[in-house]
Amino acid sequence: MKGKNLAFSLAFIATLFAIFSLLPGSCADQMLKMEEKGMDENREEMIRVLIAYGVRDEKVLEAMRKVKRHKFLPAGYFSREAYGDHPLPIGYGQTISQPYIVAYMTEKIAPAAGEKVLEIGTGSGYQAAVLAELGADVYSIEIVPELASHSIEVLAGENYKCTVKCGDGYKGWPEHSPFSVIIVTCAPEKLPEKLVEQLAEGGRMILPLGSSHLQRLVILRKHGEKIATEEDLAVRFVPMVNGSEPMR
């Protein structure tokens, strides 16, 4: 009899848990809300760090405030340090760039609403989302198929309209060129000429240039046949992979 009563009690408790889990305000919902609130607070702290580091463009700061960086981390790579000012792994030897570098490069290149922007190295999709939040018309190329699929899914899930394809970034996207802005988030050792060709008159491009041990951000501005270049910060990005090279 005691065994029957115990079985009944356990079944009753399990039923109650099942019912409560379906109700608004359930423990699961509350935990999710608390998690999101914590992420919101972490994102605000990230903005304070960016300001302390010298990021001044209010539009860039507001875009970084709105884009939920933690949502762009692939399954298996989620981190409670999603808003720390450091890169994080996203698999396949790639990373999501530290927030300061994303903000810095975006501020330097100053994409305006409605401008056509080409991003090379979609990765997690985070930089593309920041560009889209600024109102840019974003085209992005990712060479790793799994990351291309991930970024397409998460960008759509976060309601960012970006056109993403899996392909060789060295070739650019001639069908949609010219681009007012090109931003490269992986490091080629030499300037990809195809990208320069696809830059619009008066357009600008920013990219890390150099070997894995010595890279600098370079900013290019196109005026007719002339390309003005400016060297900027010393940085460290993952190498840009040529489509003819085997993936590691």
C-alpha positions as CSV (number, residue, x, y, z in Angstrom):
1,M,0.0,0.0,0.0
2,K,2.8,2.3,0.9
3,G,4.4,1.6,-2.5
4,K,1.2,2.5,-4.3
5,N,0.9,5.7,-2.3
6,L,4.5,6.7,-3.1
7,A,4.0,6.0,-6.8
8,F,0.8,8.0,-6.8
9,S,2.6,10.9,-5.0
10,L,5.5,10.9,-7.4
11,A,3.1,10.8,-10.4
12,F,1.1,13.7,-8.9
13,I,4.2,15.8,-8.3
14,A,5.5,15.1,-11.9
15,T,2.1,16.2,-13.2
16,L,2.2,19.4,-11.2
17,F,5.7,20.2,-12.5
18,A,4.5,19.6,-16.1
19,I,1.5,21.9,-15.6
20,F,3.6,24.6,-13.9
21,S,6.2,24.5,-16.7
22,L,3.5,25.4,-19.2
23,L,2.3,28.4,-17.3
24,P,3.6,32.0,-17.7
25,G,5.9,32.8,-14.9
26,S,7.1,29.3,-14.6
27,C,10.5,28.6,-13.1
28,A,11.9,28.0,-16.6
29,D,10.5,31.3,-17.8
30,Q,11.8,33.1,-14.7
31,M,15.2,31.6,-15.1
32,L,15.3,32.6,-18.8
33,K,14.2,36.2,-17.9
34,M,16.9,36.4,-15.3
35,E,19.5,35.1,-17.8
36,E,18.5,37.7,-20.4
37,K,18.5,40.5,-17.7
38,G,22.0,39.5,-16.8
39,M,23.1,39.6,-20.4
40,D,21.5,43.0,-20.8
41,E,23.5,44.2,-17.8
42,N,26.6,42.7,-19.2
43,R,26.0,44.4,-22.6
44,E,25.7,47.8,-20.8
45,E,29.0,47.1,-19.1
46,M,30.5,46.4,-22.5
47,I,29.3,49.8,-23.7
48,R,30.9,51.5,-20.7
49,V,34.2,49.7,-21.6
50,L,34.0,50.8,-25.3
51,I,33.4,54.4,-24.2
52,A,36.4,54.2,-21.8
53,Y,38.5,52.9,-24.7
54,G,37.6,55.9,-26.8
55,V,34.7,54.8,-29.0
56,R,32.7,58.0,-29.5
57,D,30.3,57.4,-32.4
58,E,26.8,57.3,-30.8
59,K,25.3,55.4,-33.7
60,V,28.0,52.7,-33.4
61,L,27.5,52.5,-29.6
62,E,23.7,52.2,-30.0
63,A,24.1,49.5,-32.5
64,M,26.4,47.6,-30.2
65,R,23.9,48.1,-27.4
66,K,21.1,46.6,-29.4
67,V,22.9,43.6,-31.0
68,K,22.8,40.6,-28.6
69,R,26.3,39.2,-29.0
70,H,25.6,36.1,-26.9
71,K,22.9,35.0,-29.5
72,F,25.6,34.8,-32.1
73,L,27.7,32.2,-30.3
74,P,27.2,28.7,-31.9
75,A,25.8,25.9,-29.8
76,G,28.6,24.4,-27.8
77,Y,30.4,27.7,-27.7
78,F,28.1,29.7,-25.5
79,S,29.9,31.6,-22.8
80,R,28.8,33.7,-19.9
81,E,31.8,35.9,-20.9
82,A,29.9,36.8,-24.1
83,Y,30.3,40.5,-23.4
84,G,33.9,40.5,-22.1
85,D,36.3,42.5,-24.3
86,H,38.1,39.6,-25.8
87,P,37.5,37.2,-28.8
88,L,35.7,33.9,-28.3
89,P,36.0,30.7,-30.2
90,I,33.2,29.8,-32.6
91,G,34.6,26.6,-34.0
92,Y,36.6,25.6,-37.1
93,G,39.6,27.6,-35.9
94,Q,37.6,30.9,-36.1
95,T,36.6,33.5,-33.5
96,I,34.1,36.2,-32.8
97,S,36.2,39.4,-32.6
98,Q,36.4,41.3,-29.3
99,P,33.8,44.0,-29.0
100,Y,36.3,46.9,-29.1
101,I,37.7,45.8,-32.4
102,V,34.2,45.4,-33.9
103,A,33.3,48.9,-32.7
104,Y,36.6,50.4,-33.7
105,M,36.6,49.1,-37.3
106,T,32.9,50.1,-37.7
107,E,33.6,53.6,-36.4
108,K,36.6,54.0,-38.6
109,I,34.8,52.9,-41.8
110,A,31.5,54.8,-40.8
111,P,28.9,52.9,-42.8
112,A,25.9,55.1,-43.5
113,A,22.3,53.9,-43.7
114,G,21.5,52.6,-47.2
115,E,25.2,52.1,-48.2
116,K,26.0,48.8,-49.8
117,V,28.6,47.0,-47.6
118,L,30.6,43.8,-48.3
119,E,31.9,41.9,-45.3
120,I,34.5,39.2,-45.9
121,G,34.5,36.6,-43.1
122,T,31.0,36.4,-41.7
123,G,32.0,34.0,-38.9
124,S,29.3,34.1,-36.3
125,G,27.3,36.9,-38.0
126,Y,27.9,39.4,-35.2
127,Q,29.7,42.1,-37.3
128,A,27.1,41.8,-40.0
129,A,24.4,42.4,-37.5
130,V,26.1,45.5,-36.2
131,L,26.4,46.8,-39.8
132,A,22.7,46.0,-40.4
133,E,21.7,47.7,-37.2
134,L,23.3,50.8,-38.6
135,G,21.0,50.5,-41.7
136,A,23.6,49.3,-44.2
137,D,22.7,46.9,-47.0
138,V,24.9,44.0,-46.0
139,Y,26.4,41.3,-48.2
140,S,28.7,38.9,-46.4
141,I,30.9,35.9,-47.5
142,E,32.0,33.0,-45.3
143,I,34.2,30.2,-46.5
144,V,33.3,27.7,-43.8
145,P,30.0,26.1,-44.8
146,E,28.9,25.4,-41.2
147,L,29.5,28.9,-40.1
148,A,27.8,30.3,-43.2
149,S,24.7,28.2,-42.3
150,H,24.9,29.3,-38.6
151,S,25.1,33.0,-39.4
152,I,22.2,32.8,-41.9
153,E,20.1,31.2,-39.2
154,V,21.0,33.5,-36.3
155,L,20.8,36.7,-38.4
156,A,17.3,35.7,-39.5
157,G,16.3,34.7,-36.0
158,E,17.4,38.2,-34.8
159,N,15.6,39.9,-37.7
160,Y,18.6,41.2,-39.5
161,K,18.3,41.3,-43.3
162,C,21.8,40.4,-44.5
163,T,22.6,38.5,-47.7
164,V,25.1,35.7,-46.8
165,K,26.8,33.2,-48.9
166,C,29.4,30.5,-48.5
167,G,32.3,31.3,-50.8
168,D,35.9,32.5,-51.4
169,G,36.3,36.0,-49.9
170,Y,39.3,36.7,-52.2
171,K,36.9,36.7,-55.1
172,G,34.5,39.2,-53.5
173,W,31.0,39.3,-54.8
174,P,31.1,40.9,-58.3
175,E,27.4,40.4,-59.0
176,H,26.6,42.9,-56.4
177,S,29.5,45.3,-56.8
178,P,30.5,48.1,-56.5
179,F,30.4,48.4,-52.7
180,S,30.6,51.7,-50.8
181,V,32.3,49.9,-47.9
182,I,34.3,46.7,-47.7
183,I,35.2,45.3,-44.3
184,V,37.5,42.3,-44.0
185,T,37.5,40.4,-40.6
186,C,40.3,38.0,-41.4
187,A,43.8,38.7,-42.4
188,P,45.3,38.3,-45.9
189,E,49.0,38.6,-46.2
190,K,48.6,40.7,-49.4
191,L,45.9,43.1,-50.4
192,P,43.2,41.2,-52.4
193,E,43.1,43.0,-55.8
194,K,39.6,41.7,-56.6
195,L,38.2,43.5,-53.5
196,V,39.9,46.8,-54.5
197,E,38.3,46.4,-58.0
198,Q,34.8,46.0,-56.4
199,L,35.2,49.1,-54.3
200,A,33.0,52.0,-55.5
201,E,34.3,55.4,-56.4
202,G,34.8,57.3,-53.2
203,G,34.4,54.0,-51.3
204,R,36.5,52.8,-48.4
205,M,37.8,49.5,-47.2
206,I,39.3,48.4,-43.9
207,L,41.2,45.1,-43.3
208,P,43.9,43.5,-41.2
209,L,46.9,43.0,-43.4
210,G,50.0,40.9,-42.8
211,S,51.2,37.5,-41.5
212,S,49.8,35.8,-38.4
213,H,52.7,37.3,-36.4
214,L,52.5,40.9,-37.7
215,Q,49.3,42.5,-38.8
216,R,48.0,46.1,-39.0
217,L,44.6,47.5,-39.8
218,V,44.8,49.3,-43.2
219,I,42.2,51.7,-44.4
220,L,41.9,52.3,-48.2
221,R,40.0,55.1,-49.9
222,K,39.3,54.9,-53.7
223,H,39.4,58.1,-55.8
224,G,39.4,57.4,-59.5
225,E,42.5,55.3,-60.3
226,K,44.2,56.3,-57.1
227,I,44.0,54.3,-53.8
228,A,44.9,56.2,-50.7
229,T,46.1,53.9,-47.8
230,E,46.4,54.6,-44.1
231,E,48.0,52.2,-41.6
232,D,46.3,52.0,-38.3
233,L,46.3,49.7,-35.2
234,A,48.4,46.6,-34.7
235,V,46.0,43.7,-34.5
236,R,45.8,39.9,-34.6
237,F,43.1,38.2,-36.7
238,V,42.8,34.7,-38.0
239,P,44.3,34.3,-41.4
240,M,42.1,34.8,-44.5
241,V,41.7,31.4,-46.3
242,N,42.0,31.3,-50.0
243,G,39.4,29.1,-51.7
244,S,42.1,27.1,-53.4
245,E,43.7,26.2,-50.0
246,P,42.6,23.1,-48.0
247,M,40.6,24.0,-44.9
248,R,42.5,23.0,-41.7
